[in-house]
């Protein structure tokens, strides 16, 4: 298996630069080029539930290729759920405490070097001023050994009781998390690394990747990041081919592209090759679900970037998502408030009206007894604050123009299937297929 991208002919590169420059896309993206053995090992770990506290959830449970590398839900159910995607249900025998408060983001093109900020609020990012080169919620307690911010972010879900760790004292990992033993020696990360090291096939594969090295949690994270970087590198969409001068977009998509980079103003935030400025903006998204609060807080609000920076100007601001494969990654928004792509596009035209007229029926939420998903929408003061925070102005587009925009967004699709889902993993645990 060859992991590097074939060399593009010089004339095609020139065409790419010429056409792309017309849209102010910037330099052609650069990608990390992981090794074959690292990718193959990372693939097995990505799909192996061994990393979760109760050995029942893998990274793929919430980031599955059949669901656009997301989970197909507005707000997912991690621990305490059973099934995949829309079939994932509340497990009455081991009920979850709450829905996961934010939508599961797609993993497309995260191996591009320009992706240095992660999570909807950017709480983890590359930061050369930090000792380990990465700023994370763990601060000075962050361990060394993670070779990138992508690797570091990939392993934070295992510390979340609602996502992968489990609740209370269900298992050794969840117990360590509840006691605050996360990255310390003998803490949650070490417990998971020991599980992996105890499986002969993993021990053998790690010895091939890094002979003589101990299997650490950062080593696990690094190969998972290598797999993500390789597996979901999507750079052959109709848009890419057109920008490289290899083909032309359909007429509707061309009209949509003109709107996207012109009248509609989409590219103000959705700029560059991957249609993101990697910055944070408020677009007055409706808030649903349990909100983002610490365990000791009682509100159901999600303040977004404000929780990271403490700056009031960042209230309700979230990271601009890349639009690559946006047709595959529904629902949309930091909390998946909109299940349909057209609905989130229309939201951008009049955010305040869309916020105030929002209906929960526009989301995709599996049954969750006792959930108060509508509660954030019932607080007038919160609605007013979200509306005031919006960075967007009202815009009028015809139905035909919206249709053209949707055609352009469809031209960004490249499923980029490579290795796919393994039939089995070294732990012998079930694989989400």
C-alpha positions as CSV (number, residue, x, y, z in Angstrom):
1,X,0.0,0.0,0.0
2,X,1.3,3.4,-1.0
3,X,0.3,6.3,1.2
4,X,1.7,9.3,-0.7
5,X,-0.4,11.2,-3.2
6,X,0.7,10.7,-6.8
7,X,2.6,13.6,-8.2
8,X,0.5,16.0,-10.2
9,X,1.7,17.0,-13.6
10,X,3.4,20.5,-13.7
11,X,0.9,21.9,-16.1
12,X,-2.0,20.8,-13.9
13,X,-0.4,22.4,-10.9
14,X,-0.1,25.7,-12.8
15,X,-3.8,25.4,-13.8
16,X,-4.6,24.7,-10.2
17,X,-2.8,27.8,-9.0
18,X,-4.4,30.0,-11.7
19,X,-8.0,28.9,-11.2
20,X,-7.7,28.7,-7.4
21,X,-6.2,32.2,-7.2
22,X,-9.3,33.6,-8.8
23,X,-11.2,32.4,-5.7
24,X,-8.5,33.6,-3.3
25,X,-8.0,30.0,-2.0
26,X,-4.4,30.5,-1.0
27,X,-1.6,27.9,-1.3
28,X,-2.3,24.3,-2.1
29,X,-2.7,22.4,1.2
30,X,0.2,20.4,2.6
31,X,-0.5,17.1,4.4
32,X,1.5,14.9,6.8
33,X,2.5,11.7,5.2
34,X,2.2,8.9,7.8
35,X,3.9,5.5,7.5
36,X,2.1,2.4,6.4
37,X,2.6,0.4,9.6
38,X,1.5,3.4,11.7
39,X,-1.7,3.8,9.7
40,X,-2.6,0.1,9.8
41,X,-2.1,0.1,13.6
42,X,-4.1,3.3,14.1
43,X,-6.9,1.9,12.0
44,X,-7.3,-1.1,14.4
45,X,-7.2,1.1,17.5
46,X,-9.7,3.5,16.0
47,X,-12.3,0.8,15.6
48,X,-11.4,-1.1,18.8
49,X,-13.8,-0.6,21.8
50,X,-10.8,-1.5,24.1
51,X,-10.2,2.2,24.5
52,X,-13.5,2.8,26.3
53,X,-14.1,2.2,30.0
54,X,-16.7,-0.5,29.5
55,X,-15.1,-1.8,26.3
56,X,-18.3,-1.1,24.4
57,X,-17.5,2.2,22.4
58,X,-14.8,2.9,19.9
59,X,-13.8,6.1,18.2
60,X,-15.8,4.9,15.2
61,X,-19.0,4.7,17.2
62,X,-19.3,8.5,16.9
63,X,-17.1,8.9,13.8
64,X,-18.1,6.3,11.4
65,X,-17.4,6.4,7.6
66,X,-20.9,5.2,6.8
67,X,-22.1,8.4,8.6
68,X,-19.7,10.8,7.0
69,X,-17.2,10.3,9.8
70,X,-19.8,11.6,12.2
71,X,-22.7,9.8,13.9
72,X,-25.7,11.1,12.0
73,X,-27.3,12.5,15.2
74,X,-27.7,16.1,16.4
75,X,-26.5,15.2,19.8
76,X,-25.2,11.7,20.3
77,X,-25.5,9.1,23.0
78,X,-22.1,7.7,24.1
79,X,-21.9,5.6,27.2
80,X,-25.3,4.2,28.0
81,X,-26.3,3.8,24.3
82,X,-26.5,0.9,22.0
83,X,-26.4,0.8,18.2
84,X,-25.0,3.0,15.4
85,X,-26.3,6.2,13.9
86,X,-30.0,6.7,13.9
87,X,-30.4,3.2,15.3
88,X,-28.5,4.1,18.5
89,X,-30.9,3.9,21.4
90,X,-31.0,4.6,25.1
91,X,-29.9,1.5,27.0
92,X,-32.4,1.1,29.8
93,X,-30.1,-1.4,31.6
94,X,-27.2,1.1,31.7
95,X,-28.8,4.5,31.1
96,X,-26.7,7.5,30.1
97,X,-26.7,10.6,32.3
98,X,-27.3,13.0,29.4
99,X,-26.9,13.4,25.7
100,X,-23.4,14.4,24.5
101,X,-23.8,18.2,24.5
102,X,-22.3,18.9,21.1
103,X,-22.5,17.5,17.6
104,X,-19.9,14.9,16.6
105,X,-17.6,16.7,14.0
106,X,-16.4,15.1,10.8
107,X,-12.8,14.1,10.4
108,X,-12.1,15.1,6.8
109,X,-8.7,16.4,5.9
110,X,-7.4,16.8,9.4
111,X,-4.0,15.6,8.2
112,X,-3.6,19.0,6.4
113,X,-1.1,21.0,8.3
114,X,-3.4,24.0,8.4
115,X,-5.7,22.2,10.9
116,X,-4.3,23.3,14.2
117,X,-7.5,24.1,16.2
118,X,-9.8,21.4,17.5
119,X,-13.2,21.0,19.1
120,X,-16.1,23.4,18.4
121,X,-14.8,25.9,20.9
122,X,-11.1,25.5,20.0
123,X,-10.1,24.5,23.5
124,X,-7.3,22.4,22.1
125,X,-4.9,23.9,19.6
126,X,-1.3,24.0,18.6
127,X,0.6,26.6,20.7
128,X,4.4,26.8,20.3
129,X,4.6,28.8,23.6
130,X,3.5,25.7,25.6
131,X,6.1,23.2,26.8
132,X,4.5,20.4,24.7
133,X,3.5,22.7,21.8
134,X,-0.2,22.1,22.5
135,X,-2.7,24.0,24.6
136,X,-5.3,21.7,26.1
137,X,-7.8,21.9,28.9
138,X,-5.4,19.9,31.0
139,X,-2.9,22.8,31.2
140,X,0.3,21.9,32.9
141,X,-1.0,18.4,33.5
142,X,-0.8,17.6,29.8
143,X,1.6,14.8,29.1
144,X,4.4,15.0,26.5
145,X,4.8,12.6,23.6
146,X,1.9,13.7,21.4
147,X,3.3,14.6,18.1
148,X,0.4,16.9,17.0
149,X,-2.7,18.6,18.2
150,X,-4.7,16.1,16.1
151,X,-3.2,13.3,18.2
152,X,-3.9,15.0,21.4
153,X,-7.6,15.8,20.6
154,X,-8.2,12.3,19.5
155,X,-7.7,11.0,23.0
156,X,-9.7,13.4,25.1
157,X,-13.1,11.6,24.5
158,X,-11.8,8.6,26.6
159,X,-11.8,10.9,29.6
160,X,-15.4,11.9,29.2
161,X,-17.9,9.9,31.3
162,X,-20.6,10.6,28.8
163,X,-18.6,9.7,25.7
164,X,-16.3,6.8,26.4
165,X,-15.1,6.5,30.0
166,X,-18.4,5.4,31.6
167,X,-20.1,6.6,34.8
168,X,-19.3,6.5,38.5
169,X,-17.3,3.3,39.3
170,X,-18.5,1.1,36.4
171,X,-14.9,0.3,35.5
172,X,-11.4,1.1,36.4
173,X,-11.1,3.9,33.9
174,X,-14.4,5.7,34.9
175,X,-13.4,5.3,38.6
176,X,-10.0,7.0,37.9
177,X,-11.8,9.8,36.0
178,X,-14.2,10.4,38.9
179,X,-11.3,10.6,41.3
180,X,-9.5,13.1,39.0
181,X,-6.8,10.7,38.1
182,X,-6.5,11.4,34.4
183,X,-3.0,11.8,33.1
184,X,-1.1,11.0,36.3
185,X,0.9,7.8,36.6
186,X,-1.6,5.0,37.1
187,X,-4.5,7.2,35.9
188,X,-7.0,6.7,33.2
189,X,-4.6,7.1,30.3
190,X,-2.2,4.6,31.8
191,X,-5.0,2.1,32.5
192,X,-6.1,2.2,28.8
193,X,-2.5,1.9,27.6
194,X,-2.0,-1.2,29.8
195,X,-5.0,-2.8,28.3
196,X,-3.6,-2.3,24.8
197,X,-0.2,-3.5,25.8
198,X,-1.6,-6.7,27.2
199,X,-2.9,-7.8,23.8
200,X,-0.2,-9.7,21.9
201,X,-1.0,-8.4,18.4
202,X,-0.9,-4.8,19.6
203,X,2.4,-5.4,21.4
204,X,3.8,-6.9,18.2
205,X,2.6,-4.1,16.0
206,X,3.9,-1.4,18.3
207,X,7.3,-3.1,18.4
208,X,7.4,-2.8,14.6
209,X,6.6,0.9,14.7
210,X,8.8,1.9,17.6
211,X,11.1,-1.0,18.6
212,X,11.9,-1.1,22.3
213,X,9.5,1.7,23.3
214,X,6.9,1.2,25.9
215,X,3.3,1.4,24.7
216,X,2.1,4.7,26.1
217,X,-1.2,6.6,25.7
218,X,0.5,9.2,23.6
219,X,1.9,6.5,21.3
220,X,-1.7,5.1,20.9
221,X,-3.0,8.6,20.1
222,X,-0.2,9.3,17.6
223,X,-1.0,6.2,15.4
224,X,-4.7,7.0,15.6
225,X,-3.9,10.5,14.3
226,X,-1.8,8.9,11.5
227,X,-4.8,6.8,10.5
228,X,-7.2,9.7,10.5
229,X,-4.8,11.8,8.4
230,X,-4.5,9.1,5.8
231,X,-8.0,7.6,5.7
232,X,-10.0,10.8,5.3
233,X,-7.9,12.8,3.0
234,X,-10.5,14.1,0.6
235,X,-8.9,16.2,-2.1
236,X,-10.5,14.8,-5.3
237,X,-14.0,16.3,-5.2
238,X,-15.4,17.9,-8.4
239,X,-14.4,21.2,-6.9
240,X,-10.8,20.1,-6.6
241,X,-10.7,18.7,-10.1
242,X,-12.1,22.0,-11.4
243,X,-9.6,24.0,-9.4
244,X,-6.8,21.8,-10.8
245,X,-8.1,22.4,-14.3
246,X,-8.9,18.7,-14.8
247,X,-12.6,19.2,-15.4
248,X,-15.4,21.8,-15.2
249,X,-18.2,22.1,-12.6
250,X,-21.8,21.6,-13.7
251,X,-23.5,24.8,-14.6
252,X,-25.6,25.0,-11.4
253,X,-22.5,24.4,-9.3
254,X,-20.7,27.1,-11.1
255,X,-23.5,29.6,-10.4
256,X,-23.4,28.5,-6.8
257,X,-19.7,29.0,-6.6
258,X,-20.1,32.5,-7.9
259,X,-22.6,33.2,-5.2
260,X,-20.5,31.5,-2.5
261,X,-17.5,33.7,-3.3
262,X,-19.6,36.7,-4.2
263,X,-23.1,38.0,-3.4
264,X,-23.8,35.4,-0.7
265,X,-20.6,36.2,1.2
266,X,-20.1,32.6,2.4
267,X,-16.3,32.8,1.8
268,X,-15.9,35.6,4.3
269,X,-15.7,32.8,7.0
270,X,-15.7,29.7,4.8
271,X,-12.5,30.6,3.0
272,X,-9.5,28.8,1.7
273,X,-9.2,25.4,0.1
274,X,-11.2,23.7,2.8
275,X,-13.8,26.5,3.2
276,X,-12.8,27.5,6.7
277,X,-11.0,30.4,8.2
278,X,-10.3,28.3,11.3
279,X,-11.7,31.2,13.4
280,X,-14.7,31.6,15.7
281,X,-18.0,33.3,14.8
282,X,-21.5,33.5,16.3
283,X,-24.3,32.9,13.8
284,X,-27.1,32.9,16.4
285,X,-27.5,29.1,16.3
286,X,-30.5,27.8,18.2
287,X,-29.4,26.0,21.4
288,X,-30.7,22.6,22.2
289,X,-29.9,19.8,24.6
290,X,-28.1,19.8,27.9
291,X,-25.7,22.7,27.1
292,X,-22.0,22.9,28.0
293,X,-21.6,23.3,31.7
294,X,-19.3,22.0,34.4
295,X,-20.6,19.3,36.7
296,X,-21.2,21.9,39.4
297,X,-23.2,24.3,37.1
298,X,-26.9,24.0,36.6
299,X,-27.5,26.0,33.4
300,X,-28.2,24.5,30.0
301,X,-26.4,27.2,28.0
302,X,-23.5,26.7,25.7
303,X,-21.3,29.8,25.7
304,X,-19.0,28.5,23.1
305,X,-15.6,30.1,22.7
306,X,-16.3,32.3,25.8
307,X,-15.6,29.2,28.0
308,X,-12.1,29.0,26.6
309,X,-11.1,32.7,26.5
310,X,-13.2,34.4,29.1
311,X,-13.8,37.2,26.6
312,X,-17.4,38.4,26.5
313,X,-17.0,39.1,22.7
314,X,-16.6,35.3,22.2
315,X,-20.0,34.4,23.6
316,X,-21.8,31.9,21.5
317,X,-19.0,31.8,19.0
318,X,-17.9,28.5,17.5
319,X,-15.2,27.3,15.1
320,X,-16.0,27.7,11.4
321,X,-16.3,24.1,10.1
322,X,-14.7,23.0,6.9
323,X,-17.4,22.4,4.3
324,X,-15.7,19.4,2.7
325,X,-18.1,16.5,2.4
326,X,-20.7,18.7,4.1
327,X,-23.4,16.7,2.2
328,X,-22.3,13.7,4.2
329,X,-22.0,15.1,7.7
330,X,-25.5,16.1,8.7
331,X,-26.8,17.3,11.1
332,X,-25.3,20.8,11.1
333,X,-24.2,23.3,13.7
334,X,-22.2,22.9,16.9
335,X,-25.2,21.0,18.4
336,X,-26.6,19.6,15.2
337,X,-29.7,21.8,15.4
338,X,-30.4,21.4,11.6
339,X,-30.7,18.0,10.1
340,X,-31.1,19.3,6.5
341,X,-28.3,21.2,4.6
342,X,-30.8,23.6,3.1
343,X,-32.1,24.6,6.5
344,X,-28.7,25.6,7.8
345,X,-28.1,27.5,4.6
346,X,-31.4,29.4,5.1
347,X,-30.5,30.1,8.7
348,X,-27.5,32.1,7.5
349,X,-29.9,34.5,5.6
350,X,-31.8,35.7,8.6
351,X,-30.2,34.2,11.8
352,X,-32.4,36.0,14.3
353,X,-35.7,35.1,12.7
354,X,-34.4,31.5,12.3
355,X,-33.4,31.4,15.9
356,X,-36.7,32.6,17.3
357,X,-38.8,30.4,15.0
358,X,-36.8,27.3,15.5
359,X,-38.5,24.0,16.1
360,X,-36.9,21.0,17.7
361,X,-38.3,18.9,14.9
362,X,-35.5,20.2,12.7
363,X,-33.0,18.1,14.7
364,X,-32.3,14.4,14.8
365,X,-32.5,13.2,18.5
366,X,-33.0,9.6,19.5
367,X,-35.4,9.0,22.3
368,X,-34.0,10.0,25.7
369,X,-36.4,9.7,28.6
370,X,-36.4,12.8,30.8
371,X,-34.3,14.9,28.4
372,X,-35.2,18.6,28.3
373,X,-33.9,19.3,24.9
374,X,-36.2,22.3,24.4
375,X,-35.2,24.0,27.6
376,X,-32.5,26.3,26.2
377,X,-35.0,27.7,23.8
378,X,-37.5,28.6,26.5
379,X,-35.3,31.3,28.1
380,X,-36.1,34.7,26.5
381,X,-33.0,36.4,28.0
382,X,-30.8,33.7,26.5
383,X,-32.4,33.9,23.1
384,X,-31.9,37.7,23.1
385,X,-28.2,37.3,24.1
386,X,-27.7,34.8,21.3
387,X,-29.4,37.0,18.8
388,X,-27.3,40.0,19.8
389,X,-24.1,38.0,19.4
390,X,-24.6,37.2,15.7
391,X,-21.8,38.2,13.3
392,X,-24.2,37.9,10.3
393,X,-26.3,40.4,8.6
394,X,-29.6,39.7,6.9
395,X,-29.3,38.6,3.3
396,X,-32.0,37.9,0.6
397,X,-31.5,35.1,-1.9
398,X,-34.0,33.5,-4.2
399,X,-34.9,29.9,-4.1
400,X,-33.0,29.4,-7.3
401,X,-29.9,31.0,-5.8
402,X,-30.2,28.8,-2.7
403,X,-30.5,25.7,-5.0
404,X,-27.3,26.8,-6.8
405,X,-25.5,27.2,-3.5
406,X,-26.5,23.7,-2.6
407,X,-25.2,22.4,-6.0
408,X,-21.9,24.0,-5.2
409,X,-21.7,22.5,-1.8
410,X,-22.4,19.1,-3.4
411,X,-19.3,19.7,-5.6
412,X,-17.2,19.6,-2.4
413,X,-18.0,15.9,-1.9
414,X,-15.3,13.2,-2.0
415,X,-16.0,10.2,0.2
416,X,-12.3,9.2,-0.2
417,X,-12.7,5.6,0.9
418,X,-9.4,3.9,1.5
419,X,-8.9,1.1,4.0
420,X,-12.4,1.0,5.3
421,X,-13.8,-0.8,8.4
422,X,-11.8,-3.9,9.6
423,X,-13.8,-7.1,10.0
424,X,-12.2,-7.6,13.4
425,X,-9.8,-6.0,15.9
426,X,-7.1,-7.5,18.1
427,X,-9.1,-7.3,21.3
428,X,-11.8,-9.6,19.8
429,X,-14.5,-7.0,20.8
430,X,-17.3,-6.3,18.3
431,X,-16.6,-3.8,15.6
432,X,-19.2,-1.2,14.6
433,X,-19.9,-2.1,10.9
